[in-house]
Amino acid sequence: MFTIGQVAKETGLNIGAVRFYERKGLLEPAARDEHNNRLYTQHEVGWLIFIKCLRETGMSVQEIKAYRELVNAGTSTLPERIELIQNQRQKLLNEIEEKRSQLVHLDHKLERYYRGENY
């Protein structure tokens, strides 16, 4: 079992974010020890790492909550979960392509400046 501080360190999230995800229903309410401190399992730590990944790809808290509900509903929801993750993956690929295009523009501008051009 992990304390909230250990979870924060393990996941790279801050303690407030862990509590926030719990309040929003993305994470099951934590078990408590005799001092009422939150305790988390390795499974919950893994789920938080995945939540962080989804957030970093731009998925909203609402979308993650919907995904979590599908997970909790069981394997009959696999097609919907696959579609959600595929859609998020495609959004991320589109963003990567956009960033590559922006990088090309910046590189061209730098090349002109290195040649002494003023525009």
Buried (B, 14 or more C-beta within 10 A) or exposed (E): EBBBEEBBEBBEBEBEBBBBBBEBEBBBEBEEEEEEEBBBBEEBBEBBBBBBEBBEEEBEBEBBBBBBEBEEEEEEBEEEBEEBBEEBEEEBEEEEEEEEEEEEEEEEEEEEEEEEEEE
